[in-house]
Amino acid sequence: MPASTQQRSAQTLTESTTFDVHTVSEATGSLAEHLASVGISQFPKIDFRIHRHMFCSTIDDVRSVRKKITETTNPIVLSAIASSELKRSLKTWCERREIPYLSLLDGLVDFMSDAVKRRPVRDASLVHKCSESYFRRIDAWEYTLQHDDSRRLDTLDQADIILIGVSRVGKSPLAAYLGSLGYKVANVAITPELPVPRQVRQCRRKAIGLTLQPKQLAAIRERRFELNQFKDALGRVSNVQHEYLTPRAAIRDISFSDAIFRRLAIPKLDVTNLTVEESAAHALQLLNLAG
C-alpha cells in the first residue's frame, strides 16, 4: 500500500477499530495462524479477529477466499501459499483493493534458496508429506495417550519423557503437547497417600517433576470442580474431598512433591504462569532434548 494511502487510512482508524486477519494456506494453516497470533499479540489494545482459510490449492479456492475477505471489516491478508500462480493472484487482488497483504513464506524460502544456491520447487504438499518422521510422531502420540495419568506403568521405560506431579499441576496438557511434537510421554500422578511407583524410580533419568505455586494450584482445582458441575454437591462431599480444594491442601501437596523430587534427584519445572509451549521448551532443555 502506498505511504499516502496508509496515512489517509490511519486518520480514520481508532483504537476501537476491529481488524479481520485472514490467514490463507494450501495446507492446514496452523503455522500461518500461529504467526498471525504472534503479530497481533503486540497490539493488545486493538481488537483482531483471525479467519483461517485452509487447503486453498486451486484458483477457485482463492476466489472463494477473496469473497469471504470482502465480507469482513478492515481485512489484513497473511498468505502461506507456496504456489506462485495462486500467490500472485491473491496478491494482485489485494493490491488493487488496497488490502494489506504479506506473504509469510517469501522471505524464508528466498533466504534458503540463496543459502543453498538452488531454486525452490514451491510444492505445498511437501510440507505435510507422510514421511517416516510423520509416522514416528503418530506412534509417539499413541504412546502418550496410552500412558496418561499413571496408566501402563509396565512400559514406562519406553518413554522419552516422564512427567511427575500432584493432581492438577498440568501433567496431561503438557504431555499431550510434547506428544504432538513426536516425544513419547508418560505422566504419573503422585500423592502423599501412596508410595511413588517403583517404575518411576527405575526411570528417573527421564523424569521431570512439575510444580506450581500453591495458590494457583488451589484455584485450578476449584475451577475444575466447578467446570465438572460438582459445585452444587460441595455440601454433600466428605471432609477429605472438601479438603482437596483448599489452599492448605495445595501447600501440603506441593511441599510433598518437592520433597520427592529432591529425594529422587529429579529436575523440577515450575510451570506457574507458563504457557504449555513455554513449559515444553523448558522440559526439553532440562532433559537435553532441545537439540
C-alpha positions as CSV (number, residue, x, y, z in Angstrom):
1,M,0.0,0.0,0.0
2,P,1.4,3.4,-0.9
3,A,2.5,5.6,2.0
4,S,-0.1,8.3,1.2
5,T,-2.9,5.7,1.4
6,Q,-1.6,4.4,4.7
7,Q,-1.6,7.9,6.1
8,R,-5.2,8.5,4.9
9,S,-6.3,5.2,6.4
10,A,-4.6,5.8,9.7
11,Q,-6.6,9.0,10.1
12,T,-9.9,7.1,10.1
13,L,-8.8,4.3,12.4
14,T,-9.2,4.4,16.2
15,E,-8.1,2.0,19.0
16,S,-11.7,0.7,18.9
17,T,-11.4,-0.3,15.3
18,T,-11.7,-4.1,14.6
19,F,-9.3,-5.8,12.1
20,D,-10.1,-9.1,10.4
21,V,-6.8,-11.0,9.8
22,H,-7.2,-13.7,7.1
23,T,-4.6,-16.4,7.0
24,V,-4.6,-18.3,3.7
25,S,-2.8,-21.6,3.2
26,E,-2.6,-24.6,0.9
27,A,-2.3,-26.9,3.9
28,T,-3.6,-26.9,7.5
29,G,-2.8,-23.2,8.1
30,S,-1.6,-23.8,11.7
31,L,1.8,-22.1,11.1
32,A,0.2,-19.1,9.5
33,E,-2.3,-18.8,12.3
34,H,0.5,-19.0,14.9
35,L,2.5,-16.3,13.2
36,A,-0.6,-14.1,13.0
37,S,-1.2,-14.6,16.7
38,V,2.4,-13.6,17.4
39,G,1.9,-10.4,15.4
40,I,-1.4,-9.3,16.9
41,S,-0.2,-10.0,20.4
42,Q,1.9,-6.9,20.2
43,F,-1.2,-4.7,19.8
44,P,-3.2,-5.6,23.0
45,K,-5.5,-2.6,22.8
46,I,-6.7,-3.4,19.3
47,D,-9.5,-5.9,18.6
48,F,-8.5,-8.6,16.0
49,R,-10.4,-11.5,14.6
50,I,-8.5,-14.3,12.9
51,H,-10.1,-16.1,9.9
52,R,-8.3,-19.3,8.9
53,H,-8.7,-20.4,5.3
54,M,-7.2,-23.9,4.8
55,F,-6.5,-26.1,1.8
56,C,-6.6,-23.3,-0.8
57,S,-5.0,-25.3,-3.6
58,T,-6.9,-24.1,-6.7
59,I,-7.7,-20.8,-8.3
60,D,-11.4,-21.4,-7.4
61,D,-10.4,-21.8,-3.8
62,V,-8.7,-18.5,-3.9
63,R,-11.7,-16.8,-5.5
64,S,-13.9,-18.2,-2.6
65,V,-11.5,-16.8,-0.1
66,R,-11.5,-13.4,-1.8
67,K,-15.3,-13.3,-1.5
68,K,-15.1,-14.1,2.2
69,I,-12.4,-11.4,2.7
70,T,-14.7,-8.7,1.1
71,E,-17.4,-9.6,3.7
72,T,-15.2,-8.5,6.6
73,T,-14.1,-5.2,8.1
74,N,-10.6,-3.8,7.7
75,P,-9.2,-7.0,6.3
76,I,-5.5,-7.9,6.5
77,V,-4.2,-10.9,4.5
78,L,-1.4,-13.2,5.5
79,S,-0.6,-15.7,2.9
80,A,1.2,-19.0,3.4
81,I,0.6,-20.1,-0.2
82,A,3.6,-21.7,-1.9
83,S,2.2,-21.8,-5.5
84,S,3.5,-18.9,-7.5
85,E,0.3,-18.7,-9.5
86,L,-2.1,-18.7,-6.6
87,K,0.0,-16.4,-4.5
88,R,0.3,-13.9,-7.4
89,S,-3.5,-14.0,-7.9
90,L,-4.2,-13.2,-4.3
91,K,-1.5,-10.6,-4.0
92,T,-2.7,-8.7,-7.1
93,W,-6.3,-8.8,-6.0
94,C,-5.4,-7.4,-2.6
95,E,-3.2,-4.6,-4.0
96,R,-6.0,-3.4,-6.3
97,R,-8.3,-3.1,-3.3
98,E,-5.6,-1.6,-1.1
99,I,-5.9,-4.5,1.3
100,P,-2.7,-5.1,3.4
101,Y,-1.0,-8.3,2.1
102,L,2.0,-10.2,3.3
103,S,3.5,-13.5,2.1
104,L,4.8,-15.3,5.1
105,L,6.9,-17.7,3.0
106,D,8.7,-15.5,0.6
107,G,11.4,-14.2,2.9
108,L,12.2,-17.7,4.3
109,V,12.1,-19.6,1.0
110,D,14.1,-16.9,-0.8
111,F,16.7,-16.9,2.0
112,M,17.0,-20.7,1.9
113,S,17.3,-20.6,-1.9
114,D,20.2,-18.1,-1.7
115,A,21.9,-20.2,1.0
116,V,21.8,-23.5,-0.9
117,K,22.1,-22.0,-4.4
118,R,19.1,-23.9,-5.7
119,R,15.6,-22.8,-6.9
120,P,12.7,-23.9,-4.7
121,V,10.1,-26.3,-6.1
122,R,7.3,-24.4,-4.3
123,D,5.2,-27.5,-3.7
124,A,2.9,-27.2,-0.7
125,S,2.4,-30.9,-0.5
126,L,5.9,-31.4,0.7
127,V,5.2,-29.5,3.9
128,H,2.9,-32.2,5.3
129,K,4.1,-35.4,3.5
130,C,3.7,-38.7,5.2
131,S,7.4,-39.4,5.8
132,E,9.0,-41.8,8.4
133,S,9.2,-38.9,10.9
134,Y,5.4,-38.4,10.5
135,F,4.7,-41.9,11.4
136,R,7.1,-41.7,14.4
137,R,5.0,-38.7,15.6
138,I,1.8,-40.8,15.3
139,D,3.5,-43.6,17.4
140,A,4.6,-41.1,20.0
141,W,1.1,-39.6,20.2
142,E,-0.5,-43.0,20.7
143,Y,2.0,-43.9,23.4
144,T,1.3,-40.6,25.2
145,L,-2.5,-41.2,25.1
146,Q,-2.0,-44.7,26.5
147,H,0.3,-43.5,29.3
148,D,-1.9,-40.7,30.7
149,D,-2.5,-40.5,34.5
150,S,-0.3,-43.4,35.7
151,R,-1.6,-45.9,33.1
152,R,0.6,-48.6,31.6
153,L,3.5,-48.3,34.1
154,D,4.8,-51.6,32.8
155,T,6.1,-49.9,29.7
156,L,7.2,-46.7,31.3
157,D,10.8,-47.5,30.3
158,Q,9.9,-46.8,26.6
159,A,9.1,-43.2,27.3
160,D,11.2,-40.3,26.2
161,I,9.9,-38.1,28.9
162,I,8.1,-38.9,32.2
163,L,6.2,-36.1,33.9
164,I,5.5,-36.4,37.6
165,G,3.4,-34.3,39.9
166,V,0.4,-34.0,42.1
167,S,-3.2,-33.7,40.9
168,R,-4.0,-30.7,38.6
169,V,-0.4,-29.5,38.3
170,G,-0.7,-29.6,34.5
171,K,0.8,-33.0,33.5
172,S,-1.8,-34.1,30.9
173,P,-1.8,-30.9,28.8
174,L,2.0,-30.7,28.7
175,A,2.2,-34.5,27.9
176,A,-0.3,-34.0,25.1
177,Y,1.6,-31.1,23.6
178,L,5.0,-32.9,23.8
179,G,3.4,-36.0,22.3
180,S,2.2,-33.9,19.3
181,L,5.9,-32.9,18.8
182,G,6.9,-36.6,18.5
183,Y,8.0,-37.4,22.0
184,K,6.8,-40.5,23.9
185,V,5.5,-39.0,27.1
186,A,4.1,-40.7,30.2
187,N,2.6,-38.7,33.1
188,V,2.4,-40.1,36.6
189,A,0.4,-38.8,39.5
190,I,1.9,-38.8,43.0
191,T,0.0,-38.3,46.2
192,P,1.0,-38.3,49.9
193,E,-1.3,-41.3,50.5
194,L,0.5,-43.6,48.1
195,P,4.2,-44.6,47.5
196,V,6.0,-43.5,44.4
197,P,5.7,-46.3,41.8
198,R,8.9,-48.3,41.6
199,Q,8.9,-47.9,37.8
200,V,9.4,-44.1,38.3
201,R,12.4,-44.7,40.5
202,Q,13.9,-47.0,37.9
203,C,13.4,-44.5,35.0
204,R,14.1,-41.3,36.9
205,R,16.7,-40.1,34.4
206,K,13.9,-39.4,32.0
207,A,11.7,-37.8,34.6
208,I,10.7,-34.2,35.3
209,G,8.8,-33.0,38.4
210,L,6.2,-30.4,37.8
211,T,5.4,-27.9,40.5
212,L,3.1,-24.9,40.8
213,Q,2.5,-22.1,43.2
214,P,0.1,-23.4,45.8
215,K,-2.3,-20.5,45.4
216,Q,-2.6,-21.2,41.6
217,L,-3.0,-24.9,42.2
218,A,-5.8,-24.4,44.6
219,A,-7.6,-22.0,42.1
220,I,-7.2,-24.6,39.3
221,R,-8.6,-27.4,41.4
222,E,-11.6,-25.3,42.4
223,R,-12.2,-24.2,38.8
224,R,-12.1,-27.8,37.6
225,F,-14.5,-28.8,40.3
226,E,-16.9,-26.1,39.1
227,L,-16.5,-27.0,35.4
228,N,-17.3,-30.6,36.2
229,Q,-20.6,-29.3,37.7
230,F,-19.7,-30.6,41.2
231,K,-20.0,-27.2,42.9
232,D,-23.7,-27.8,43.9
233,A,-22.5,-31.0,45.6
234,L,-20.0,-29.3,47.8
235,G,-22.3,-29.5,50.8
236,R,-22.6,-33.3,50.4
237,V,-19.0,-34.3,49.8
238,S,-16.8,-35.7,52.5
239,N,-14.3,-33.7,54.6
240,V,-11.5,-35.3,52.7
241,Q,-12.9,-34.3,49.3
242,H,-13.6,-30.8,50.5
243,E,-10.0,-30.5,51.9
244,Y,-8.6,-31.3,48.5
245,L,-9.9,-27.9,47.2
246,T,-8.4,-25.8,50.0
247,P,-5.1,-23.7,49.8
248,R,-3.9,-25.7,52.8
249,A,-4.1,-29.0,50.7
250,A,-2.3,-27.3,47.8
251,I,0.5,-26.2,50.1
252,R,0.8,-29.7,51.6
253,D,0.8,-31.4,48.2
254,I,3.4,-29.1,46.6
255,S,5.7,-29.5,49.7
256,F,5.3,-33.3,49.4
257,S,6.1,-33.3,45.6
258,D,9.1,-31.0,46.0
259,A,10.5,-33.4,48.7
260,I,10.0,-36.4,46.3
261,F,11.8,-34.6,43.5
262,R,14.8,-33.8,45.8
263,R,14.9,-37.4,47.2
264,L,14.9,-38.9,43.7
265,A,17.2,-36.2,42.2
266,I,14.6,-35.4,39.6
267,P,14.8,-31.9,37.9
268,K,11.9,-29.6,38.9
269,L,10.0,-27.4,36.5
270,D,7.8,-24.6,37.9
271,V,5.0,-24.1,35.4
272,T,3.4,-21.2,37.3
273,N,2.2,-18.6,34.7
274,L,3.9,-20.6,31.8
275,T,2.1,-21.4,28.6
276,V,2.1,-25.1,27.6
277,E,4.6,-24.2,24.8
278,E,6.9,-22.5,27.2
279,S,6.7,-25.4,29.7
280,A,7.5,-27.8,26.8
281,A,10.6,-25.8,25.8
282,H,11.9,-25.8,29.4
283,A,11.2,-29.5,29.8
284,L,13.2,-30.4,26.6
285,Q,16.1,-28.3,27.9
286,L,16.1,-30.0,31.2
287,L,16.4,-33.4,29.6
288,N,18.8,-32.2,26.9
289,L,16.3,-33.0,24.2
290,A,16.1,-29.5,22.7
291,G,18.8,-30.0,20.1
